[in-house]
């Protein structure tokens, strides 16, 4: 007669502990992980800046990392008012890459954008969503010469100056 064996609880317990370990771990978003890791709890302005960095900063000159909710307001070249980005001044930062659409154009409180004196190339995205933009500096880059998308922004900037 063979003795009866009881099923071991060890495999299900180990599986439970592994699942618990991975589900409770927190992840800090750094630019090295972005954009594959997207945290829905991040402020939209931070997501926009990190998305821009992922395509425009191929040499990793911008040392942006997000450890707290409003850290992005302290990043080099970024100025915020009430937790919203109002200035992006990244002139002469040695940026190399493209100016991707749907990144900085999501910064709906942006007033000043300066990407002067970098090595950004390709088309300039449609900047018409930047209805608060007052100053725009894109010179000394390698953008395509077709600036038709800037017509609306230019007329917006001129109109806002005439209202002052």
C-alpha positions as CSV (number, residue, x, y, z in Angstrom):
1,X,0.0,0.0,0.0
2,X,1.4,3.4,-1.0
3,X,1.0,6.3,1.3
4,X,-1.3,9.1,0.2
5,X,0.4,12.4,-0.6
6,X,-1.2,15.7,0.0
7,X,-0.8,18.4,-2.7
8,X,1.9,20.9,-1.8
9,X,0.9,24.5,-1.3
10,X,4.3,25.8,-2.2
11,X,3.9,26.3,-6.0
12,X,0.7,28.4,-5.7
13,X,2.1,30.3,-2.8
14,X,5.3,31.2,-4.7
15,X,3.2,32.2,-7.7
16,X,1.1,34.5,-5.5
17,X,4.2,36.1,-4.0
18,X,5.8,36.7,-7.4
19,X,2.6,38.3,-8.7
20,X,2.3,40.4,-5.5
21,X,5.9,41.5,-5.8
22,X,5.6,42.7,-9.4
23,X,2.2,44.4,-8.9
24,X,3.2,46.4,-5.9
25,X,6.5,47.6,-7.2
26,X,6.6,51.3,-8.2
27,X,8.3,52.5,-11.3
28,X,10.1,55.8,-11.6
29,X,9.8,57.2,-15.1
30,X,13.1,58.4,-16.5
31,X,13.8,59.6,-20.0
32,X,15.7,56.4,-20.7
33,X,12.4,54.5,-20.3
34,X,10.3,57.0,-22.1
35,X,8.1,56.6,-24.3
36,X,7.7,52.8,-23.9
37,X,6.5,53.3,-20.3
38,X,3.7,55.8,-20.1
39,X,2.2,56.6,-16.7
40,X,-1.3,57.9,-16.9
41,X,-0.8,59.7,-13.6
42,X,1.8,62.0,-15.1
43,X,0.8,65.6,-15.8
44,X,0.1,66.1,-19.5
45,X,2.8,68.8,-19.7
46,X,5.4,66.3,-18.4
47,X,4.3,63.7,-21.0
48,X,4.6,66.3,-23.7
49,X,8.2,67.3,-22.7
50,X,9.3,63.7,-22.4
51,X,7.8,62.9,-25.8
52,X,9.6,65.8,-27.3
53,X,12.9,64.7,-25.7
54,X,12.6,61.2,-27.0
55,X,12.8,62.4,-30.6
56,X,14.7,65.7,-30.4
57,X,17.4,64.8,-28.0
58,X,19.2,61.8,-29.5
59,X,22.4,62.7,-27.8
60,X,20.7,62.8,-24.4
61,X,21.8,66.4,-23.5
62,X,18.6,67.1,-21.6
63,X,18.9,65.2,-18.3
64,X,15.2,65.1,-17.6
65,X,13.9,62.6,-15.0
66,X,10.6,62.6,-13.2
67,X,10.7,61.7,-9.6
68,X,8.0,63.9,-8.2
69,X,4.7,65.2,-9.6
70,X,6.0,68.7,-10.6
71,X,9.7,68.1,-11.1
72,X,9.4,69.0,-14.7
73,X,9.0,72.6,-13.7
74,X,12.5,72.6,-12.4
75,X,14.1,71.1,-15.6
76,X,16.7,73.1,-17.5
77,X,15.0,75.5,-20.0
78,X,11.5,74.9,-18.6
79,X,9.5,77.6,-16.8
80,X,6.1,77.0,-15.2
81,X,3.3,79.0,-13.8
82,X,0.8,77.3,-11.5
83,X,2.2,73.9,-12.6
84,X,1.8,74.5,-16.3
85,X,4.7,75.0,-18.8
86,X,4.8,78.6,-20.1
87,X,8.3,78.8,-21.4
88,X,10.5,76.3,-23.2
89,X,13.9,77.9,-23.9
90,X,16.3,75.2,-25.1
91,X,18.7,77.3,-27.3
92,X,22.2,76.1,-27.8
93,X,21.6,72.8,-25.9
94,X,23.1,70.6,-28.7
95,X,19.8,69.0,-29.5
96,X,19.9,66.6,-32.4
97,X,16.8,64.9,-33.9
98,X,13.4,66.1,-35.0
99,X,10.7,68.3,-33.7
100,X,7.9,65.7,-33.5
101,X,4.3,66.7,-33.8
102,X,1.9,66.1,-30.8
103,X,4.6,66.9,-28.3
104,X,5.3,70.6,-27.5
105,X,2.1,71.5,-29.4
106,X,0.1,70.0,-26.5
107,X,1.5,72.7,-24.1
108,X,-1.6,74.9,-24.3
109,X,-0.2,77.5,-21.9
110,X,3.1,77.9,-23.7
111,X,4.0,81.5,-24.3
112,X,7.7,81.3,-25.3
113,X,9.3,78.6,-27.4
114,X,13.0,78.9,-28.3
115,X,14.8,76.0,-30.0
116,X,17.5,78.3,-31.5
117,X,21.0,77.1,-32.4
118,X,20.5,73.3,-32.2
119,X,20.6,70.5,-34.9
120,X,17.0,69.8,-35.2
121,X,15.8,68.7,-38.7
122,X,12.7,67.8,-40.6
123,X,9.4,69.6,-40.8
124,X,8.1,72.0,-38.2
125,X,4.9,70.6,-36.8
126,X,1.6,72.5,-36.9
127,X,1.9,75.0,-34.1
128,X,-1.6,76.4,-34.3
129,X,-2.7,74.6,-31.1
130,X,-0.3,77.0,-29.2
131,X,-2.9,79.8,-29.0
132,X,-1.0,81.4,-26.1
133,X,2.3,81.6,-27.9
134,X,3.8,85.1,-27.9
135,X,7.4,84.4,-29.0
136,X,8.8,81.8,-31.3
137,X,12.5,81.2,-32.1
138,X,13.5,78.3,-34.4
139,X,16.5,79.8,-36.3
140,X,19.9,78.1,-36.7
141,X,18.5,74.5,-37.1
142,X,18.0,72.3,-40.2
143,X,14.2,72.5,-40.5
144,X,12.6,72.2,-43.9
145,X,12.0,75.5,-45.5
146,X,8.3,75.1,-45.8
147,X,6.9,77.1,-42.9
148,X,3.3,77.3,-44.1
149,X,2.2,75.8,-40.8
150,X,3.7,78.8,-39.1
151,X,1.5,81.3,-40.9
152,X,-1.3,80.9,-38.3
153,X,1.0,81.2,-35.4
154,X,2.7,84.3,-36.9
155,X,-0.6,86.0,-37.3
156,X,-1.6,85.0,-33.8
157,X,1.6,86.5,-32.4
158,X,1.2,89.7,-34.4
159,X,-2.4,90.0,-33.3
160,X,-1.5,89.6,-29.6
161,X,1.2,92.2,-29.9
162,X,-1.3,94.7,-31.5
163,X,-3.7,94.1,-28.5
164,X,-1.0,95.0,-26.0
